[in-house]
């Protein structure tokens, strides 16, 4: 009797334990930055004839040990959180396999229309070579306020993904502010763009009292500021030790080390003239 | 990457010729018509990616640390070749290179932009590695150099798995490894010696930051790609000049 009871108890314990053995381990990055997903699409010029997606040659992968550096002259930037939770950062640049369309173009297959002068640039996928990515967006420079704003505008890794949330954008923005050296520029607000959210989240946020638009009359680019701006943290690239001048060299004296110069040539904000920064750069859907 | 050194026929011919010459001219003949090339598994000029997904750059080592033979990448053959000057192989008449020295593949400093038409030159901080090795590293800055009036900047890269691997930028290099920037600046401004005017042939205004260096390298890579891409490499347009929708196998292809 006693042995039969022990057997039943053992079977019960095994049965209770089984589901936890079968469940796949949960990656904390999935919750923090969203599930890694394949790019929603690759543009026709982004892969070469062998199918290889070219990397953006200005790619920086930022970590605490190797912070990325921003130069206002290269803005705007695209950012992507990769599978490992690292931050990839690229400026926009003309793609060597791309073209500029003086008259714009219309593509009947998906009714996609582009304005005259459209230039085919490196997109978000060029920071990962087409690999899966987590939440992504842009870093824009706002001259009026001398700030970098962050948003979730990515047609590849944010839009078309049902699990991308404002909370993930907050986590990504925290990481960006931690591992990116913005030079003499402060961090501006963080915008969650509703046009890049899933239908469910969009519907919910349309009722949010914080809802705002770039143009309230046209109700363009609905967004919510989910994180306020703040000063940039100090980075080591700002000089701590100057490079000693070379010994016995007749050449002109060396300037102090790189970091002695301002990291970014950013104009000071003009009080009273500052306009509200835009939540997104343009209406290119990528 | 493995590399196979190939001593060309010229060297063998030189040896044969020298055997037939009087003793006084043997030493001279043994040295001057010498050609040495190094063939990699891939083309060193165009067959290796310049950057990697983890943000590192690839550098082809042309001159290992401590050596003096001036090898450079031949753009036509894609091999490393011992430079010739006035019919003689070129060896730096100075102390050996203070660090590994090489170039970023698939990059070009266009002459139209003030460059020398070659790849981006790179000083790689780390252990000495063999000629022809491809080293992965992180860009930390750039030594600004002027060589007889022409821009001759050298990007500075820290090799992975080296004592310098954790260096983030030039200020950090000075803080962690005192004297390195001074050594580099002194060596590179001095190794060519004095010009006819009695001044050093190379001059330097110091070091540039990472942002400027990343742009310098990125521009050179982009210039290379633009210089090799032709219309035939691009995907064709329809008869009205519109691009086709492209379905990449690795994407979800939900449309643009």
HADDOCK unambig.tbl for C-alpha pairs under 7 A between the chains (distance, minus, plus):
assign (segid A and resid 38 and name CA) (segid B and resid 250 and name CA) 6.90 0.50 0.50
assign (segid A and resid 38 and name CA) (segid B and resid 251 and name CA) 5.52 0.50 0.50
assign (segid A and resid 38 and name CA) (segid B and resid 252 and name CA) 6.33 0.50 0.50
assign (segid A and resid 39 and name CA) (segid B and resid 251 and name CA) 5.07 0.50 0.50
assign (segid A and resid 39 and name CA) (segid B and resid 252 and name CA) 6.33 0.50 0.50
assign (segid A and resid 40 and name CA) (segid B and resid 251 and name CA) 5.65 0.50 0.50
assign (segid A and resid 40 and name CA) (segid B and resid 252 and name CA) 4.85 0.50 0.50
assign (segid A and resid 40 and name CA) (segid B and resid 253 and name CA) 5.52 0.50 0.50
assign (segid A and resid 40 and name CA) (segid B and resid 254 and name CA) 5.63 0.50 0.50
assign (segid A and resid 41 and name CA) (segid B and resid 251 and name CA) 5.12 0.50 0.50
assign (segid A and resid 41 and name CA) (segid B and resid 252 and name CA) 5.92 0.50 0.50
assign (segid A and resid 41 and name CA) (segid B and resid 253 and name CA) 4.55 0.50 0.50
assign (segid A and resid 41 and name CA) (segid B and resid 254 and name CA) 6.16 0.50 0.50
assign (segid A and resid 41 and name CA) (segid B and resid 255 and name CA) 6.16 0.50 0.50
assign (segid A and resid 41 and name CA) (segid B and resid 256 and name CA) 6.63 0.50 0.50
assign (segid A and resid 42 and name CA) (segid B and resid 246 and name CA) 6.98 0.50 0.50
assign (segid A and resid 42 and name CA) (segid B and resid 247 and name CA) 6.99 0.50 0.50
assign (segid A and resid 42 and name CA) (segid B and resid 248 and name CA) 5.96 0.50 0.50
assign (segid A and resid 42 and name CA) (segid B and resid 251 and name CA) 6.49 0.50 0.50
assign (segid A and resid 43 and name CA) (segid B and resid 246 and name CA) 6.18 0.50 0.50
assign (segid A and resid 44 and name CA) (segid B and resid 235 and name CA) 6.91 0.50 0.50
assign (segid A and resid 44 and name CA) (segid B and resid 245 and name CA) 6.43 0.50 0.50
assign (segid A and resid 44 and name CA) (segid B and resid 246 and name CA) 4.79 0.50 0.50
assign (segid A and resid 45 and name CA) (segid B and resid 234 and name CA) 6.82 0.50 0.50
assign (segid A and resid 45 and name CA) (segid B and resid 235 and name CA) 6.63 0.50 0.50
assign (segid A and resid 57 and name CA) (segid B and resid 51 and name CA) 6.87 0.50 0.50
assign (segid A and resid 57 and name CA) (segid B and resid 218 and name CA) 4.70 0.50 0.50
assign (segid A and resid 57 and name CA) (segid B and resid 221 and name CA) 6.26 0.50 0.50
assign (segid A and resid 57 and name CA) (segid B and resid 222 and name CA) 6.71 0.50 0.50
assign (segid A and resid 58 and name CA) (segid B and resid 214 and name CA) 6.18 0.50 0.50
assign (segid A and resid 58 and name CA) (segid B and resid 215 and name CA) 6.48 0.50 0.50
assign (segid A and resid 58 and name CA) (segid B and resid 218 and name CA) 4.84 0.50 0.50
assign (segid A and resid 59 and name CA) (segid B and resid 55 and name CA) 5.92 0.50 0.50
assign (segid A and resid 60 and name CA) (segid B and resid 55 and name CA) 5.05 0.50 0.50
assign (segid A and resid 61 and name CA) (segid B and resid 54 and name CA) 5.96 0.50 0.50
assign (segid A and resid 61 and name CA) (segid B and resid 55 and name CA) 4.89 0.50 0.50
assign (segid A and resid 65 and name CA) (segid B and resid 168 and name CA) 6.78 0.50 0.50
assign (segid A and resid 66 and name CA) (segid B and resid 168 and name CA) 5.50 0.50 0.50
assign (segid A and resid 69 and name CA) (segid B and resid 211 and name CA) 5.70 0.50 0.50
assign (segid A and resid 70 and name CA) (segid B and resid 211 and name CA) 6.67 0.50 0.50
assign (segid A and resid 71 and name CA) (segid B and resid 211 and name CA) 6.42 0.50 0.50
assign (segid A and resid 96 and name CA) (segid B and resid 225 and name CA) 5.99 0.50 0.50
assign (segid A and resid 96 and name CA) (segid B and resid 226 and name CA) 5.22 0.50 0.50
assign (segid A and resid 96 and name CA) (segid B and resid 229 and name CA) 6.80 0.50 0.50
assign (segid A and resid 97 and name CA) (segid B and resid 229 and name CA) 6.98 0.50 0.50
assign (segid A and resid 97 and name CA) (segid B and resid 234 and name CA) 5.48 0.50 0.50
assign (segid A and resid 105 and name CA) (segid B and resid 242 and name CA) 5.41 0.50 0.50
assign (segid A and resid 106 and name CA) (segid B and resid 242 and name CA) 6.11 0.50 0.50
assign (segid A and resid 107 and name CA) (segid B and resid 242 and name CA) 6.04 0.50 0.50
assign (segid A and resid 107 and name CA) (segid B and resid 243 and name CA) 6.64 0.50 0.50
assign (segid A and resid 107 and name CA) (segid B and resid 244 and name CA) 6.72 0.50 0.50
assign (segid A and resid 109 and name CA) (segid B and resid 245 and name CA) 6.65 0.50 0.50
assign (segid A and resid 110 and name CA) (segid B and resid 255 and name CA) 6.78 0.50 0.50
assign (segid A and resid 128 and name CA) (segid B and resid 53 and name CA) 6.07 0.50 0.50
assign (segid A and resid 237 and name CA) (segid B and resid 169 and name CA) 6.23 0.50 0.50
assign (segid A and resid 237 and name CA) (segid B and resid 171 and name CA) 6.20 0.50 0.50
assign (segid A and resid 239 and name CA) (segid B and resid 171 and name CA) 5.89 0.50 0.50
assign (segid A and resid 240 and name CA) (segid B and resid 171 and name CA) 6.44 0.50 0.50
assign (segid A and resid 241 and name CA) (segid B and resid 171 and name CA) 5.71 0.50 0.50
assign (segid A and resid 241 and name CA) (segid B and resid 174 and name CA) 6.30 0.50 0.50
assign (segid A and resid 241 and name CA) (segid B and resid 175 and name CA) 6.02 0.50 0.50
assign (segid A and resid 242 and name CA) (segid B and resid 171 and name CA) 6.57 0.50 0.50
assign (segid A and resid 243 and name CA) (segid B and resid 174 and name CA) 6.17 0.50 0.50
assign (segid A and resid 243 and name CA) (segid B and resid 181 and name CA) 6.38 0.50 0.50
assign (segid A and resid 243 and name CA) (segid B and resid 182 and name CA) 6.97 0.50 0.50
assign (segid A and resid 244 and name CA) (segid B and resid 182 and name CA) 5.99 0.50 0.50
assign (segid A and resid 245 and name CA) (segid B and resid 182 and name CA) 6.38 0.50 0.50
assign (segid A and resid 246 and name CA) (segid B and resid 182 and name CA) 4.99 0.50 0.50
assign (segid A and resid 246 and name CA) (segid B and resid 185 and name CA) 6.14 0.50 0.50
assign (segid A and resid 246 and name CA) (segid B and resid 186 and name CA) 5.36 0.50 0.50
assign (segid A and resid 247 and name CA) (segid B and resid 186 and name CA) 6.61 0.50 0.50
assign (segid A and resid 249 and name CA) (segid B and resid 186 and name CA) 6.57 0.50 0.50
assign (segid A and resid 250 and name CA) (segid B and resid 199 and name CA) 6.43 0.50 0.50
assign (segid A and resid 250 and name CA) (segid B and resid 200 and name CA) 6.28 0.50 0.50
assign (segid A and resid 251 and name CA) (segid B and resid 200 and name CA) 6.55 0.50 0.50
assign (segid A and resid 251 and name CA) (segid B and resid 203 and name CA) 4.86 0.50 0.50
assign (segid A and resid 251 and name CA) (segid B and resid 204 and name CA) 6.56 0.50 0.50
assign (segid A and resid 252 and name CA) (segid B and resid 203 and name CA) 6.76 0.50 0.50
assign (segid A and resid 252 and name CA) (segid B and resid 204 and name CA) 6.82 0.50 0.50
assign (segid A and resid 252 and name CA) (segid B and resid 205 and name CA) 6.52 0.50 0.50
assign (segid A and resid 253 and name CA) (segid B and resid 205 and name CA) 6.70 0.50 0.50
assign (segid A and resid 254 and name CA) (segid B and resid 204 and name CA) 6.64 0.50 0.50
assign (segid A and resid 254 and name CA) (segid B and resid 205 and name CA) 4.84 0.50 0.50
assign (segid A and resid 254 and name CA) (segid B and resid 206 and name CA) 4.59 0.50 0.50
assign (segid A and resid 255 and name CA) (segid B and resid 205 and name CA) 5.81 0.50 0.50
assign (segid A and resid 255 and name CA) (segid B and resid 206 and name CA) 5.11 0.50 0.50
assign (segid A and resid 256 and name CA) (segid B and resid 206 and name CA) 6.84 0.50 0.50
assign (segid A and resid 257 and name CA) (segid B and resid 170 and name CA) 6.55 0.50 0.50
assign (segid A and resid 257 and name CA) (segid B and resid 171 and name CA) 6.31 0.50 0.50
assign (segid A and resid 257 and name CA) (segid B and resid 206 and name CA) 6.68 0.50 0.50
assign (segid A and resid 257 and name CA) (segid B and resid 207 and name CA) 5.58 0.50 0.50
assign (segid A and resid 258 and name CA) (segid B and resid 170 and name CA) 6.44 0.50 0.50
assign (segid A and resid 258 and name CA) (segid B and resid 207 and name CA) 5.16 0.50 0.50
assign (segid A and resid 258 and name CA) (segid B and resid 208 and name CA) 4.59 0.50 0.50
assign (segid A and resid 258 and name CA) (segid B and resid 209 and name CA) 4.52 0.50 0.50
assign (segid A and resid 259 and name CA) (segid B and resid 171 and name CA) 6.30 0.50 0.50
assign (segid A and resid 259 and name CA) (segid B and resid 209 and name CA) 6.27 0.50 0.50
